[in-house]
Amino acid sequence: MRKNLTVLLVSQLFVGICYATPEESVKEAVLKRVKDPESTRFGEITIIDGKLACATVNSKNSFGGYVGDKQLALKKSDGEWSLETFDSYSHSECVREYPKFDVESTSFSATFSACQDQKKILGEVRPENKKLCDNIFDFSLNERAAFVNSWNKEKESTKTTELK
């Protein structure tokens, strides 16, 4: 009897781990990225088409104070949620606007890559882009998208000009 009970409990635990809700998976992804996971408070979490999510999160910063509600936009790729951006949008604005953006051009990694490209190709980051490249997390989704898109267009036009 005791062995059966142990097997039953272990199997229920396994099923619980394997079948975490999308919201729980989003929370896990966020908790991996914040400075103080124990202080993190979640508000609304909305899953969009199973591959995008908006989450309202408040967590403590390095000084121990809460930063206030922030909207985190996440993208699911290969079964894992990754933090794409955060902004001071309301939750409803995040849910409404985030799916409209080209996620590839607004993510932190795309912005970081564009900054690195500019430095590599031009020898330095342009003065007008230096603040953004030095403080990616301080800029909105719209500002990052504008920078990445304009840099990509400039690279394309430069390649076209060099080929002629």
Residue pairs with C-beta under 8 A, 6 or more apart in sequence:
20 28
22 47
22 50
22 53
23 45
23 47
25 81
26 45
26 47
26 53
26 55
26 74
26 81
27 42
27 45
27 55
28 81
29 74
29 80
29 81
29 82
29 83
30 40
30 42
30 55
30 57
30 72
30 74
30 83
31 37
31 40
33 83
34 40
34 57
34 59
35 59
35 60
35 61
35 62
36 59
36 60
36 61
37 59
39 59
39 60
39 66
40 57
40 58
40 59
41 57
41 58
41 59
41 66
42 55
42 56
42 57
43 55
43 56
43 57
43 58
43 69
43 91
44 54
44 55
44 56
44 91
45 53
45 54
45 55
45 56
46 53
46 54
46 55
46 91
46 94
46 95
47 53
48 54
48 95
48 98
48 99
49 99
50 76
51 75
51 76
51 77
52 73
52 74
52 75
52 76
52 98
52 99
52 103
53 73
53 74
53 75
53 76
53 81
54 71
54 72
54 73
54 74
54 91
54 94
54 95
54 98
55 71
55 72
55 74
56 69
56 70
56 71
56 72
56 91
57 69
57 70
57 71
57 72
58 66
58 67
58 68
58 69
58 70
59 66
59 67
60 66
60 67
61 67
70 86
70 87
70 88
71 86
71 87
71 88
71 89
71 90
71 91
71 93
71 94
72 83
72 85
72 86
73 83
73 84
73 85
73 86
73 87
73 94
73 98
73 141
74 81
74 82
74 83
74 84
75 81
75 82
75 84
75 103
75 107
76 82
83 108
84 103
84 106
84 107
84 108
85 106
85 107
85 108
85 141
85 144
86 137
87 94
87 140
87 141
88 140
89 97
98 141
101 141
101 145
102 145
102 149
104 110
105 144
105 145
105 148
105 149
105 152
106 141
106 144
106 145
106 148
107 144
108 136
108 137
108 144
110 144
110 148
111 132
111 133
111 136
111 139
111 144
111 147
111 148
112 136
114 147
114 148
114 151
114 152
115 125
115 129
115 132
115 133
115 136
117 151
117 155
118 124
118 125
118 126
118 129
118 133
118 151
119 125
119 133
121 155
125 133
129 147
129 151
132 139
132 143
132 144
132 147
136 144
139 147
